[in-house]
Amino acid sequence: MRVLVLGGPFLNHGFEALGCEVLNAGDKADCDLHCTHPMSALTIVERAGGLGFSPDLVVYCDSGNMPQFFDLEKLPCLSAFYSIDSYCNPWHIPFGHAFDAVFVAQKDYVELFAQSGTPAFWLPLFFCSARRHYLEQDRDIPVVFVGNIGARNNSDRRLFLDAFRREHPLFVTRGDYVPLFNRSRIVLNQTAAGEINFRCFEALACGAALLMEECSNGLHDLFISGEHMLPTYTRGDARQAAATAKTALDDPAALARIARQGRELVERRHSDVHRAAEILRVMKDLLREAPHLRRLLPENLSRRGVLLANAYYFLACELQQPQHAPHREFFLRLARSL
């Protein structure tokens, strides 16, 4: 199957490992089709055709930014949207009407997409198997946190990490997580809104024990506390999290067992290849019903256009800072054109 991936390149390797021919379009310099400004998805398909690539499937992977592509509802082939940050981007739900199916990383949000009439499926995050994660190094860091500290959508993180450090030593940094996770016995996780983030899978793939806050979004469908990860802590309770870390570190054999079982689980079930395989399975089943042909009927395009306009109005309302005025005007024009 020929798969055109728009936006984030997270699943490129997964599709390629399954024998797909993959072309990636996005704003990263190493994309096959580099896009420096928002573009019509139809233009991208035309450019791909100039390279001898006619997609059977288009997958738009959420990269945490404003949408880079429009006219997605007019794509001439099967299409899917992978919504990752739906918890902080409500425009994703009406935006899903541009596609034949939506895959949702956060389980609690699947129903919101499904109720809007778009076939929606839970597709948790993963680790990328193209990169070697487990390095079998000595673990000289007891507890680590690797990630952004100053994110606007997570103002509690710095306070939580500072409170944890008052209870127990914690190494906090940013950058390449693989070397640090491999040196660490425990990886501390803290989320923006109770989401299951990439860090869960990356920490386990590196052979560290995951210390995760209690949340929904399918956490306990994915992992068993005390078997694949450490017992969860109440969100924001740094004292409880630190006590859990100390208890785990005091029992090295049990800690190593949990870390090993967590690594074995993600390698067995939670890589990019597993996720790409699930997308292909679902989309091949849908292909027999030819939903893209129904989507392209004039009456359906008109109905979807009204719903998509809501997504663009959402975006325009969010972009109130003066520096974002050109983006706001762009999305307002898109909304008014539908």
C-alpha positions as CSV (number, residue, x, y, z in Angstrom):
1,M,0.0,0.0,0.0
2,R,1.2,3.5,-0.8
3,V,0.7,5.8,2.3
4,L,1.0,9.6,2.2
5,V,1.8,10.8,5.7
6,L,0.9,14.4,6.4
7,G,2.3,16.3,9.4
8,G,4.2,14.3,12.1
9,P,6.5,11.6,10.8
10,F,6.0,9.4,13.9
11,L,4.5,6.4,12.0
12,N,6.7,6.5,8.9
13,H,8.9,3.7,10.0
14,G,6.0,1.6,11.2
15,F,4.4,1.7,7.8
16,E,7.7,1.1,6.0
17,A,8.4,-1.9,8.2
18,L,5.1,-3.4,7.1
19,G,6.1,-3.1,3.4
20,C,4.3,0.1,2.6
21,E,5.7,2.7,0.3
22,V,5.7,6.0,2.3
23,L,5.9,9.6,1.3
24,N,5.9,12.3,4.1
25,A,4.8,15.9,3.7
26,G,5.3,18.5,6.4
27,D,7.2,21.4,7.7
28,K,10.3,19.4,8.8
29,A,13.4,19.9,6.6
30,D,13.8,16.2,6.0
31,C,10.3,15.6,4.8
32,D,10.0,14.2,1.3
33,L,7.7,17.2,0.4
34,H,8.8,20.2,2.5
35,C,6.0,22.6,3.2
36,T,6.9,26.1,4.5
37,H,3.3,27.4,4.7
38,P,-0.2,25.9,4.8
39,M,-1.1,24.1,1.6
40,S,-4.0,22.4,0.0
41,A,-3.8,18.6,0.5
42,L,-4.9,18.4,-3.2
43,T,-1.7,20.3,-4.1
44,I,0.4,17.8,-2.0
45,V,-1.3,14.9,-3.8
46,E,-0.5,16.6,-7.1
47,R,3.2,17.1,-6.1
48,A,3.4,13.5,-5.0
49,G,2.0,12.4,-8.4
50,G,4.9,14.3,-10.0
51,L,7.2,12.0,-8.1
52,G,5.3,9.0,-9.4
53,F,3.5,8.4,-6.1
54,S,-0.3,8.0,-6.1
55,P,-1.5,7.4,-2.5
56,D,-3.9,4.6,-1.6
57,L,-4.2,6.1,1.9
58,V,-3.5,9.5,3.4
59,V,-2.8,9.7,7.2
60,Y,-2.7,13.1,8.8
61,C,-0.6,12.7,12.0
62,D,-1.2,15.4,14.6
63,S,2.1,17.2,15.3
64,G,0.9,19.5,18.1
65,N,0.6,22.5,15.8
66,M,-2.0,24.3,13.9
67,P,-3.2,22.3,10.8
68,Q,-0.7,22.6,8.0
69,F,-3.1,21.3,5.3
70,F,-6.6,22.1,4.2
71,D,-9.0,20.7,1.6
72,L,-8.6,17.4,3.3
73,E,-12.3,16.6,2.9
74,K,-11.6,16.6,-0.9
75,L,-8.9,14.0,-0.9
76,P,-9.6,11.5,-3.7
77,C,-8.5,8.4,-1.7
78,L,-9.1,6.9,1.7
79,S,-8.0,9.2,4.6
80,A,-7.5,9.1,8.3
81,F,-6.6,11.5,11.1
82,Y,-4.4,10.5,14.1
83,S,-5.4,12.9,16.9
84,I,-2.8,12.9,19.7
85,D,-3.3,16.2,21.6
86,S,-7.1,16.2,21.6
87,Y,-7.2,17.1,25.3
88,C,-5.8,20.6,24.6
89,N,-7.1,21.0,21.0
90,P,-10.9,20.9,20.9
91,W,-10.9,21.9,17.3
92,H,-9.7,18.3,16.5
93,I,-13.3,17.0,16.9
94,P,-14.9,19.0,14.1
95,F,-11.7,18.8,12.1
96,G,-12.2,15.0,12.1
97,H,-15.1,15.4,9.7
98,A,-12.6,15.9,6.9
99,F,-11.6,12.2,7.1
100,D,-13.0,8.8,6.6
101,A,-11.8,7.6,10.0
102,V,-10.2,9.1,13.1
103,F,-7.7,7.4,15.4
104,V,-7.5,8.9,18.9
105,A,-4.5,8.5,21.2
106,Q,-6.5,9.4,24.4
107,K,-9.2,6.8,25.0
108,D,-11.6,9.1,26.8
109,Y,-11.9,11.3,23.7
110,V,-12.9,8.5,21.3
111,E,-16.6,8.8,22.2
112,L,-16.5,12.6,21.4
113,F,-15.3,11.9,17.8
114,A,-17.7,8.9,17.4
115,Q,-20.7,10.9,18.5
116,S,-20.0,13.4,15.8
117,G,-20.5,10.7,13.2
118,T,-17.0,9.9,12.2
119,P,-15.7,6.3,12.7
120,A,-13.3,6.6,15.6
121,F,-10.9,4.2,17.1
122,W,-8.6,4.2,20.1
123,L,-4.9,4.1,19.0
124,P,-2.6,4.7,22.0
125,L,0.8,6.2,21.6
126,F,4.0,4.1,21.3
127,F,7.7,4.0,21.1
128,C,9.6,4.2,17.8
129,S,11.3,0.9,17.0
130,A,13.5,2.5,14.4
131,R,15.8,3.7,17.2
132,R,17.5,1.4,19.6
133,H,16.0,2.2,23.0
134,Y,17.4,-0.4,25.5
135,L,21.1,0.1,25.8
136,E,21.9,-2.2,28.8
137,Q,23.8,0.5,30.7
138,D,24.6,0.8,34.4
139,R,21.7,2.7,36.0
140,D,23.4,5.4,38.1
141,I,20.4,7.9,38.2
142,P,17.8,6.8,40.8
143,V,14.9,9.0,39.5
144,V,14.8,11.2,36.4
145,F,12.4,13.5,34.6
146,V,13.1,14.5,31.1
147,G,10.8,17.0,29.4
148,N,9.6,20.6,29.0
149,I,9.2,22.5,32.2
150,G,7.7,25.8,31.0
151,A,4.8,24.6,28.8
152,R,1.8,27.0,28.9
153,N,-0.7,24.1,29.1
154,N,1.1,22.6,32.1
155,S,1.8,25.3,34.7
156,D,1.7,22.7,37.5
157,R,4.7,20.7,36.3
158,R,7.4,22.9,37.8
159,L,5.7,23.1,41.1
160,F,5.2,19.4,41.2
161,L,8.8,18.6,40.3
162,D,10.2,21.1,42.9
163,A,8.0,19.6,45.6
164,F,9.2,16.1,44.6
165,R,12.8,17.2,44.9
166,R,12.1,18.4,48.4
167,E,11.1,14.9,49.3
168,H,13.6,12.8,47.2
169,P,16.5,13.4,44.9
170,L,15.4,13.9,41.3
171,F,17.4,14.7,38.2
172,V,15.4,17.1,35.9
173,T,16.5,18.0,32.4
174,R,15.5,18.3,28.7
175,G,16.8,16.8,25.5
176,D,17.5,13.3,24.3
177,Y,15.7,11.0,26.6
178,V,17.3,7.6,25.5
179,P,20.7,8.0,27.2
180,L,19.2,9.3,30.4
181,F,16.3,6.8,30.6
182,N,18.9,4.0,30.2
183,R,20.9,5.4,33.1
184,S,17.9,5.7,35.3
185,R,16.1,3.2,37.5
186,I,12.9,5.2,37.6
187,V,11.4,7.6,35.1
188,L,8.9,10.1,36.7
189,N,6.0,11.1,34.6
190,Q,3.7,14.1,35.0
191,T,1.1,15.0,32.4
192,A,-0.7,18.2,31.2
193,A,-4.2,16.8,31.6
194,G,-4.1,13.2,32.5
195,E,-3.1,12.1,29.0
196,I,-1.1,8.9,28.2
197,N,1.9,10.6,26.7
198,F,4.9,9.3,24.7
199,R,7.0,9.3,27.8
200,C,5.1,6.2,29.2
201,F,6.2,4.0,26.3
202,E,9.6,5.5,25.9
203,A,10.6,5.0,29.5
204,L,9.5,1.4,29.5
205,A,11.2,0.7,26.1
206,C,14.5,2.0,27.7
207,G,14.2,-0.5,30.5
208,A,13.4,2.0,33.3
209,A,10.5,1.6,35.7
210,L,7.6,4.1,35.1
211,L,6.3,6.2,37.9
212,M,3.0,7.5,36.5
213,E,0.2,9.6,38.0
214,E,-3.2,8.1,38.3
215,C,-5.3,9.0,35.3
216,S,-7.9,7.6,32.9
217,N,-7.5,7.5,29.1
218,G,-6.9,3.8,29.2
219,L,-3.9,3.7,31.5
220,H,-4.9,0.5,33.3
221,D,-6.0,-1.1,30.0
222,L,-2.4,-0.7,28.8
223,F,-0.4,-1.4,32.0
224,I,-0.9,-3.2,35.3
225,S,0.4,-1.4,38.4
226,G,3.1,-3.4,40.2
227,E,3.6,-5.6,37.1
228,H,4.5,-3.2,34.2
229,M,4.8,0.0,36.1
230,L,5.1,1.2,39.6
231,P,2.0,1.9,41.7
232,T,0.5,5.2,40.5
233,Y,0.4,8.4,42.6
234,T,-2.4,10.9,43.0
235,R,-2.0,13.7,40.5
236,G,-0.1,16.5,42.0
237,D,0.8,14.6,45.2
238,A,4.6,14.9,45.1
239,R,5.0,13.5,48.6
240,Q,3.2,10.3,47.6
241,A,5.2,10.0,44.4
242,A,8.5,10.4,46.2
243,A,7.5,7.9,48.8
244,T,6.6,5.4,46.1
245,A,10.0,6.0,44.4
246,K,11.9,5.5,47.7
247,T,10.0,2.2,48.5
248,A,10.8,0.9,45.0
249,L,14.5,1.8,45.2
250,D,14.7,0.1,48.6
251,D,13.8,-3.2,46.8
252,P,16.2,-3.4,43.8
253,A,15.1,-6.9,42.7
254,A,11.4,-6.1,42.6
255,L,12.2,-2.8,40.8
256,A,14.2,-4.6,38.2
257,R,11.5,-7.1,37.7
258,I,8.8,-4.4,37.1
259,A,11.1,-2.6,34.7
260,R,11.9,-5.8,32.7
261,Q,8.2,-6.7,32.5
262,G,7.3,-3.2,31.3
263,R,10.0,-3.3,28.6
264,E,8.9,-6.7,27.4
265,L,5.3,-5.5,27.2
266,V,5.9,-2.5,25.1
267,E,8.2,-4.4,22.8
268,R,5.5,-7.0,22.3
269,R,2.5,-4.6,21.9
270,H,3.3,-0.9,21.8
271,S,5.7,0.0,19.0
272,D,5.1,2.2,16.0
273,V,4.9,-1.0,13.9
274,H,2.0,-2.2,16.0
275,R,0.1,1.1,15.6
276,A,0.7,1.2,11.9
277,A,-0.5,-2.3,11.5
278,E,-3.8,-1.4,13.4
279,I,-4.3,1.6,11.1
280,L,-3.8,-0.6,8.0
281,R,-6.2,-3.2,9.4
282,V,-9.0,-0.8,10.0
283,M,-8.5,1.2,6.8
284,K,-8.4,-2.0,4.6
285,D,-11.7,-3.1,6.2
286,L,-13.2,0.4,5.5
287,L,-11.9,0.3,1.9
288,R,-14.4,-2.3,1.0
289,E,-17.1,0.2,1.8
290,A,-15.4,2.9,-0.3
291,P,-16.2,5.7,2.3
292,H,-14.1,8.2,0.3
293,L,-16.5,8.0,-2.6
294,R,-19.4,8.8,-0.3
295,R,-17.4,11.6,1.3
296,L,-16.9,13.2,-2.2
297,L,-20.6,13.3,-3.0
298,P,-21.6,17.0,-3.2
299,E,-24.2,16.8,-0.5
300,N,-21.7,15.2,1.9
301,L,-19.0,17.7,1.1
302,S,-21.4,20.5,1.8
303,R,-22.4,19.0,5.2
304,R,-18.8,18.3,6.2
305,G,-17.8,21.9,5.1
306,V,-20.2,23.3,7.7
307,L,-18.7,21.2,10.4
308,L,-15.1,21.9,9.3
309,A,-15.8,25.6,9.4
310,N,-16.4,25.2,13.2
311,A,-12.8,23.7,13.5
312,Y,-11.4,26.8,11.7
313,Y,-13.5,29.2,13.8
314,F,-12.2,27.4,17.0
315,L,-8.6,28.0,15.8
316,A,-9.2,31.6,14.9
317,C,-10.7,32.2,18.4
318,E,-7.6,30.7,20.1
319,L,-5.2,32.9,18.1
320,Q,-5.7,36.2,19.8
321,Q,-2.1,37.3,20.3
322,P,-1.0,40.1,17.9
323,Q,1.8,38.0,16.5
324,H,-0.8,35.4,15.4
325,A,-3.0,37.8,13.5
326,P,-2.0,36.4,10.0
327,H,-2.9,32.9,11.1
328,R,-6.1,34.0,12.6
329,E,-7.1,35.8,9.4
330,F,-6.1,32.7,7.4
331,F,-8.4,30.3,9.4
332,L,-11.3,32.9,9.3
333,R,-11.0,33.0,5.5
334,L,-11.0,29.2,5.4
335,A,-14.1,29.0,7.6
336,R,-16.0,31.6,5.6
337,S,-15.1,29.7,2.3
338,L,-16.9,26.5,3.4
